[in-house]
Amino acid sequence: MEWLSLTITLVTALVASGIAIWQVRTQRVRQVEDSYVARYWSLLDRLSTRTLRGIDADSLNELEDAAVRLYFRLSEDEADLRAQGWVSDSTWRDWGGAIHSQMHRPPFDRLWAETSQDSDAGHDYEFRHLRQLWHDASYDPAPSRTFRRLLRRTPWRRSATTARRSPARYPRQIG
């Protein structure tokens, strides 16, 4: 009888610990995502309405040029975080497609071409993920480690992240 009681107690403690760890990790993922959303909006605040609409895309002032280039770095950081498992599936679906479409709009497309050339010459980041996103809107730099990949695919985790974020909550595309 004592073994049964001890076994039930241990199993209960393990399950409770697992749930607590999962909840803490989910909260950290949310905090990381929210901080990057805040950085995104602060960059957008630096752009004029004409720039956001793609009008007079060739006549950016220095601050707007810098904001667009910082947007590329932010987007690359977001993809890096996704590869490390710090961005949920549902959030990446929103971010990945929006980054792809944003990069193909003026003036982002022109500045991306310049940034790519600078990167090829070794003057800027490598932009490994953005290069993939430029060509493929469905590119997903999902975690490659076996444990993280298995954790991502569990049904209870997928339903929790899908229910949490809706595309309308954090719109990524501008203009």
Buried (B, 14 or more C-beta within 10 A) or exposed (E): EEEEEEEEEEEEEEEEEEEEEBEEBBEEBBEBBEEBBEBBEEBBEBBEEBBBBBEEBEEBEEEBBEBBBBBBBBBBBBBBBBBBBBBBBBBBBBBBBBBBBBBEBBBBBBBBEEBBEBBEEEEBBEBEBBBBBBEEBEBBBBBEEEEBEEBBEEEEBBEBBEEBBEBEEBEBEBB
